[in-house]
Amino acid sequence: MYPYNHKRGQRIQTDASGVAVARSFLAHFQVPAADAVAANTNGVMALTNLGAMVQSITAGLTNPAVPRNAQIDGNVSGITGNVKVYGTNYAGAVISETIALNGTTDVAGNLAFKTITKVDLPVQVHAPAAQTETIEVTHAVTAEASGDITMAITAAILGEASPKSVVIAVTDALDDVTKVATAIVEALNEDEDVSAHFVASNEAGIITLTALVPLANDTTLAFGFTDTDTTGVTCGSSTNGTAGVPYDKVSVGWGNKFGLPYMLSADELVILKLFNNAADTGTVTEDADEIEKNVFAINGSPDGLKPIDLYIIV
């Protein structure tokens, strides 16, 4: 049987002669426990790099289980700009909402999206940069030298492997600083731990270690040089080069506002609000014209285990 249409204007009799009034109904709207999952900032779109130009993301987006508001977040302080979310409302009509970024602060939108089909991202605020560290070979091997030199790399990204010591066997063929630097660079680039995160290069005896990915600046990054058997090789001090700057990244998830399937003229029409079968003090926002603006901002903490029940006069 087709659901009853409460808007058809049925009238019921009153105790006053000749006076009839519109009939009202009590609707029980439930969000099942499995659909009332926790709010997050990455359920729709994982952290995504911003760039020098505006981007439109349409692939890899995930819809909330039930209509909910969008929520955005940035990965570093100082990120600004507008994120525009496109999708459909509870009734399937196309809607969009612009939400302003505020660094690493979670920012919640107000509209309930049934689906999210596109996300427009702003341009980056911080230009990403790969961190570098340099050290200069200041003296080559002495005549008929033998033994080892060791270059130790200290870096937070190496974890327990830091400082990572890389040993270079020395021969009298390394008779100028460029050749010594070349041998060190080859050894660093062949080391699995170091090469997983850095690439080494050499120019006229100056060795540069460059991070493969722009990350937050690591103040611990440094070269440590040791001459084991008095080979004659010497190096200057480890010197910071380019400071690391990570990509500005933005993610999109859903918040704690659940869409309502009615366009309400007053929030008081929701006469009972339950979370996990107990009264909830959450707030109903009503709008008589746009269904996506009708939301219930729950006061409890959804976790996918507790239902939400609303009793609404319609």
N, C-alpha and C positions, 0 to 999 in steps of 0.2 A: 504494500500500500504506500502511495506517495506521501511524504511527510506533510503534516498539517501546516498551512500557511497562516501564521498569526496576524499577518498584515491585511487580510481580506476584509476586515471591518465588521466582523460578526458583532451583533448587539445582544445584550442581555437585559432582562427586565429589572427595574428597581421597585422600591416600595412607594415611589411617587407616581401618581397616575400620569400615564402618557410619557414618562421619561425613561429612555433606554440609554445604556452606556456601552462603550466598547468593552469587549471581553479581553482580559489579560491572561497570560499563561506564565507558569514558572518553568524556566529552562534550567536544566542541569548540564553544565558544560564541564567536561573533565579533560585534563591533560594526563594521560596514563603515566605511571611512574617511569617506565622505560624511555618515554619521550621527554620527560622533565629532567634533562641532564644538566650538569653544572655549566655555568657561564664560563667562557674562555675568550681568548683573543686570537686564536689561530685555527678554530674549527672550520672556518670557511676557506681561508687562504693562509698558508704557512708564511713565515717571514720571507719577504721578497725584496730583492735589491732595488733601491731607487736609482735612477740614472740622470743624465743631463737633460733628458726630455721626458715629457709626460708619457706614461705608459697606460695601456688598457689591457687588463688581464681578463681573459675569458676561459682559459683552460685550467683544469685542476681545481675548480671551485666546488665546495661541498655545501649542500643546503642543510639548514637545521631540520630536525625531525618534525617540528611544528613551527608555525610562524612565530618568529622572535625578532627582537631588535638587533641590529648590527653593532659590533664593538671593535674598536681599532686600537693599535698600540705600535710604538716605535721602539727600536732597539737601543738608541743612544739619546742622551739629553740634547735638546736644541733642535730636534726635528720639527719642522712646521709645514704648513701647507694643507690643502684639502684633499681628502679621500672621498670619492663619489661612488656610492654603491647603487647598482641597478638590479632590478628583479621584478617580482610580482607580489601582490598582496594576497590576503586570504581568499579573495574572490577571483584571483587570477588576472587582475588588471595590472598593467605595467606601472611601476613606481620607481622613484629614485630618491636618494637622500645624500646630502653633502655633510661630512663630519670633519671637523678641524683637528689636525694632529696636535699633540702637546707633549713632545718628547717621549719619555718612557711611561707617561701617565695613561692608564686605560681611559678611553673616551667612548661613551656609549651613545648610540643614536636613539631616536624616539619612535621610529616606524617599525611595524612588524612585517618582516619579509617572509613569505612562504618559500620563495626561491630567490637565489642570488645568481645572476647571470653574467655580471661584469663588474669589475672594480677598476676605477681610474685612479692612478697613483700620481702624486705630484713629483716635481723634480727634486733631486738631492739638495740638501743644505750643505753637507760636508763632502768635499771631493775625496774619494778613497785614495789611499796611498799605501804602497807596500813598504814596510820598514826596512832600513838598511843599516849595516854596521861595517866599518872598514878597519883594516890594519895594514901597515906598510912594511914590507920586507926591506930592511935597511942595510943588510950585508949578506953576501952569498957565502957558500962554503969555502973553507980554507983549502989549500992544496992537499991532495991525498986524504981528504976528510972521509970519515965513515961514522956510522952511528945513526941515531934517530933524532928527529924533532917531533914534537907533539903540538897539535893545535886543538885546544879544548873549546867547545862551543857551549856557552851557558845561555839557556833560553827557557822561559816558562812553558812554551808550547811543547818542549821535549819531555816534559813530565819527569818521571823517575830516571830517564836517561840523561838528564842534565846534571852536571856538565858532561857532554859527550866528548871523549878524547879520541882523536884520530891521529894515528902514528904514521909518519912519512919517513921511509928509509932514505938516507942521504948518501950520495956518491959525489966524487969530485967532478962529475959532469954538470952538477948544478953550480956553475961557476959565475952566474950573475943573478941579480935579484929577480929578474923576470922569470928565469928558469925555476928558481926556488918557489916563487909564487905560483907558477903553473903547476908544479908538483903538488903543492898544498891544495890548490883548487881542485885538481883531479881527484885527490883523496877525499876531499869533503863531498864532492858530487857523487862519489861511489859509495859513500857511507849511507846505509838504509835509513838510519834515524835522522841524520841531517838533511838528506835529499828529499825526505818526505815533506819537509816544511820550508826548505830554503834552496836557493841555487847560488853557487859561488862563481865569481868571475875575477879576472885579473887584468889589470892594465898597468904596464910598466912597473910591476912589483907591488902595486897597491891591490890588495884583495878586498873584494866587496861581497858581502853575504846579503842576499835579498830575499825577503819573505815571498813565498809563492802566492799568498793570499793577503789582501789588505785586512789587517786586524788592528785592534787597539794597540797603542804603543806599549812595548815591553821594555821597561827600564832596566831589566836584568840582562838583556841581550848583550853579549860581549865575547870577544876572542880572548883566549888565554894561551900564551906561547911558552913552550919549554924546550930547551936544548939539552938533550940527555947526555951526550958524550962530547961536549965541547966541539961541535962541528964548525963553529965559526959563524953560523947563521944567527942573525939578530933581527928583531922586529920592533917597531914602535908600539905605541899604546893603542889599545882598542878604542875606536872613535865612533860615536853615534853619527849616523848619516841622516837619511830621511826618516822622520817620525812616522810611525804607523797610524793610519786613519782607517777605521773599518767602514764598510759600506753602510750607508743609511738604509735601514730595512723597515718594512711595515708589514704587519699581519692583520687579518680580519677574522673575527669570531662572532659569537652571539652573546648577548647580555641576559639580564634577569627580567626582561619585559616580555610577557607572553601575549601574542595576539588574540583578540576576541573575535568571534564570528558574527558579532552584531554591531551595528552603528547605533550607539546609545546617545540619548539626549541628556542624560544625567548619570553621574557615577553612582548615585544612590540606588539606581536600578539593580546594581549588584548587591543583593541583600545578605549574602553569606559567602565568605571566602575561607576555604580550608586548604591546609597544606599538611599532608600525611594525616588527614582526618582530624586535624585540630585547627582552631581558629588562627588565621594569619592576618597581620595588620598591614599587609601590602596595599598599594595605592592603585586605584582604577583611574585611568585617563579616558575620557569619553570624547567622541566627536560624531555628530549626527550626519555628516556628509561623506567622510573618508574613512573607510573601514580600517585602513592601516594605522590610523591614529588611535584606535581603540585597543588599549593594552592594559594588562595587569602586571604591575611591577611588584613581584613577590618579595616579602620581607625575609622569608626563610632562605635556606641554601639548598637549591635543587642538587641532587646527586645521582639521578637515574634510578632511585630506589623508592621514591615517595610520590604519590599522585597529587595533583592540584585539582580541586573541585570548586566551581563557582556556581552559585544559584542566582539566576538573573530573571527579573520580571520583564517579559517581552509582550 
